[in-house]
Amino acid sequence: MKKELIYEEVLSMLNDRVDYKSITLSELAKRCGMGKSTIYEYFTSKDEMVFNSIIFYLNRMVKFFSAGFKITTFRTSLKTFIKAVIITMKANYWMVMPWTFLDNYAPFLSDEDADTITEMLYKCKEVILSLFTSICEKGEEEGVLFKITDQDINFAYNGIIGSLTEEVDNEYDLEDENSKLFIEDLCSCVVKQLN
């Protein structure tokens, strides 16, 4: 699908922290292996293209984090959750840190588009946080975690994001032994934070 390829390349450019102004249709066409005229078949402007690419990705992430995740045991679910957040951050770091989008890209969009994306970003964060809450409730149910509050959950979630921000980049390999150890250590830290 050409349109999805365009979306993926736009998001890749944004994730590479390419300055919004330096995203050109010529560069995008080159990265997609197609002519500019093909891109114009789908979009009338760069703004429309960037907006639709972000909305496409946000909808996909909301769907994944709200319906595509099965909670098993607390520890297994927590590790899977952290891996999912890592994959999300590698694809688009601003998905789990909406304020970075506001700082870097919102000023280049129309107010209406920026508001729509901002609303979606925070909705996505709420869905991710809701999933994390369900995993923590499973931990309580299993007796791994004691009585937890929303404040505890928010603190632990922000701790996960902070740790991952320092550790994860585009080259991060989930299958690497050091990565596996990091995820185990992060799970242990989350349990300590919540107890």
Beta strands, then each sheet from edge to edge (+ up, - down):
end
